[in-house]
């Protein structure tokens, strides 16, 4: 379950926080990518890990 939470958090961070691309003195350029396949994959795997963790926890 912890892995699922980390994957979802990292995917959401990459999706919504602009990444610094260039920083030269007073000039700073930031870029924000839209939801890429990698970001969606991380979020999807996180959800699958959470669901699997919940089912495995209930089985014992």
N, C-alpha and C positions, 0 to 999 in steps of 0.2 A: 504494500500500500504506500509505503514511503517513496518507492521508486516512481509510482504513478503520480504522486503529488509533485515530486521534483520535475518529472517530465512535463507535466501540465504547466507548472510555474515557469520553467525555462522556455517553453513554447510561447506562452503568453508574453513573457518578457521580450523575446525576439520579435514578436508580432507588433507590439505597441510602443516600444521604447526606441527612439531614433538612435542609430549607431553613428558614432563620430567617424567620418571618412577622412577628413583633411583638417589639419590645424597648423597654420603657418602664421605666427605672430598674431595680429589682430583679426586675421581672416580665419574663420572656422566654418567648415561645410559639414552639414549633417544630412544623412539620408535615412529615410524610413521606407523599408520595403513592405509591400503588401503581404498578405498571407501566402507564403510560398509553400510548395509541396513539402519541403523539409519541416517547416513549422507546423503545418497541419498534421504531418506524420507523427511528430513528437507529441502533439496534443492527443491524437488518436491513440497512440501507444500508452500514453498516461492514463487515459480513460479505461482502456482494456486492462491495464495493470491494476487499477483501482477495483474494477469489477471482479477480476480474478482473485485479488486479495480478499475481498469481502466474501466470496464464495468459499475460499479455502479456510477462512477464519471460522465460518459457520459450520464446517464439516467436522471439526474436532470437538 
